[in-house]
Amino acid sequence: MQWHPPLPMKKITIAIDGFSSCGKSTMAKELAHSVGYIYIDSGAMYRAVTLYCIESGILQGETVNTERLRREIGTLRVCFHFNPTTHHPDVWLNGINVEEKIRTMDVSSRVSQIAALDFVRAAMVAQQQAMGQEKGLVMDGRDIGTIVFPDAELKIFVTATPEVRARRRYDELTAKGQAVSFDEILANVKERDYIDQHRAVGPLRQAADAILLDNTLLSVDQQRQWLIAQFKRVTDTE
């Protein structure tokens, strides 16, 4: 009998959507690392654009110079480079590492305003789709399973109570030494929920074929085991 080499494991696209501060990025990073996939944080791309708007004066207070941003959005290149210290990818904007800058409350409180702009979403979605052409990728965000990768083989929609999400965000920021208010973060979480669900372009919603994951009461280990089980089920690697 002639020997044939084993077929390579089927690579898939994994789309993880959900509300802010649900831990989507952490779970997506860990899942990608566990299965040897590339991880892309789509929300960080909108944060990078928001940071650019703040630093360049396009966003001043509540006012966005949309005409200027429309002219300049094509010059913004967001990419991800592996950080050997954290073992996770950092976000780079036009050749500059902006990982720390995009995680501040200043950016968090304004990102929904920029992410709601149709031409900003069109530009970022195009970059995201280009990144995912080869599959073997985990991407998280708000519209990955509905807009960016509607044909993704595994779609997960993550939720948790606003209070739990605000507490997680508060703990994350205080651990970094940032002086923040829990009430302010909770208000920001609720405001972002409303904006994300009601924007005209790419609103946050669960895809019809997405699996719901409510991680309000789940431990990190329980969540990790659940994710791996879903991956094995879809890739037939039980």
Sequence and secondary structure as in RCSB ss.txt:
>XXXX:A:sequence
MQWHPPLPMKKITIAIDGFSSCGKSTMAKELAHSVGYIYIDSGAMYRAVTLYCIESGILQGETVNTERLRREIGT
LRVCFHFNPTTHHPDVWLNGINVEEKIRTMDVSSRVSQIAALDFVRAAMVAQQQAMGQEKGLVMDGRDIGTIVFP
DAELKIFVTATPEVRARRRYDELTAKGQAVSFDEILANVKERDYIDQHRAVGPLRQAADAILLDNTLLSVDQQRQ
WLIAQFKRVTDTE
>XXXX:A:secstr
            EEEEEE TTSSHHHHHHHHHHHHT EEEEHHHHHHHHHHHHHHHTSEETTEE HHHHHHHGGG
  EEEEEETTTTEEEEEETTEE TTGGGSHHHHTTHHHHHT HHHHHHHHHHHHHHTTT  EEEEESSIIIII T
T SEEEEEE  HHHHHHHHHHHHHHTT    HHHHHHHHHHHHHHHHH SSS     TT EEEE SS  HHHHHH
HHHHHHHHHHT  
